[in-house]
Amino acid sequence: MIIYDKENNGFSTLIHFINERYDASVIFDLEFKFIYENETVIAKYDTMYETDNGLEDDEDGYEEYNAIAFLNTSTNELFEINYLNLPKTIICDDIKIL
């Protein structure tokens, strides 16, 4: 996976954390705590993938970036974390990632 320069805002730290612990017998069981301004979300890792901003690749403003899908354990809904929507803090297994 290519880590883009724009992802060095802390998102790359999350990618490295997951890649270092990526073992199918462990990674899907880890609980991540995402702390936003007014909300805390407890979630489980689902998948990591490359995506884009929905523009055609020949359009101005087109960009590719990495994203990670997590399952919110309270609502059972998937949500995406990427370099554009990082929470203030991310904690996993009492380790502060961000």
C-alpha positions in Angstrom: 0.0 0.0 0.0 1.3 3.4 -1.0 1.1 6.0 1.8 0.5 9.4 0.2 2.2 12.6 1.6 -1.2 14.1 2.5 -1.8 11.1 4.8 1.2 12.1 7.1 -1.3 14.1 9.2 -1.6 11.2 11.6 -3.5 8.9 9.3 -0.3 7.1 8.3 0.3 6.4 12.0 -3.0 4.5 12.1 -2.1 2.6 8.9 1.3 1.6 10.4 -0.3 0.5 13.7 -2.7 -1.8 11.9 -0.1 -3.1 9.5 2.3 -4.0 12.4 -0.5 -5.9 14.1 -2.2 -7.3 11.0 -2.8 -10.9 11.9 -6.3 -12.2 10.9 -6.5 -14.0 14.3 -6.0 -10.7 16.2 -6.8 -7.6 14.1 -10.5 -8.2 13.8 -10.9 -8.6 17.6 -9.2 -5.4 18.5 -11.4 -2.5 19.8 -10.6 0.9 18.6 -11.8 4.0 20.4 -12.3 7.1 18.2 -12.7 10.3 20.2 -14.2 13.3 18.3 -15.2 16.7 19.7 -18.7 15.6 20.9 -18.7 11.8 20.5 -16.7 8.7 21.2 -17.1 5.7 19.0 -16.0 2.1 19.8 -15.4 0.1 16.7 -13.7 -3.0 15.3 -11.5 -3.1 12.2 -13.1 -4.3 9.0 -10.9 -3.6 6.0 -8.3 -1.2 4.5 -8.5 -0.1 0.9 -7.6 2.6 -1.7 -10.3 4.9 -2.8 -10.8 8.2 -4.5 -12.9 11.4 -4.2 -15.5 10.3 -6.8 -14.2 12.4 -9.7 -13.0 11.0 -12.9 -9.2 10.5 -13.0 -8.8 13.1 -15.7 -10.8 15.7 -13.9 -9.2 18.6 -11.9 -9.1 17.9 -8.3 -9.1 14.1 -8.6 -7.3 12.3 -5.8 -6.6 8.8 -4.6 -6.1 8.0 -0.9 -6.3 5.2 1.6 -9.3 4.5 3.8 -10.0 2.1 6.6 -13.5 0.8 7.3 -14.5 0.1 10.9 -17.7 -1.4 12.3 -19.3 0.7 15.0 -20.1 -1.8 17.8 -23.0 0.3 19.1 -24.9 0.7 15.8 -23.4 -2.2 13.8 -22.8 0.2 10.9 -19.6 0.5 8.9 -17.9 3.9 8.7 -14.8 5.1 7.0 -11.7 6.8 8.4 -9.3 8.6 6.1 -6.9 11.5 6.2 -9.8 13.9 5.7 -11.9 12.9 8.7 -9.5 11.9 11.5 -10.9 12.0 15.0 -9.0 14.0 17.7 -7.7 10.8 19.4 -7.5 7.1 18.5 -6.9 4.4 21.1 -6.5 0.7 20.8 -5.7 -1.7 23.6 -4.8 1.2 25.8 -2.3 2.4 23.2 -2.8 6.0 22.1 -2.3 5.9 18.3 -3.3 9.5 17.6 
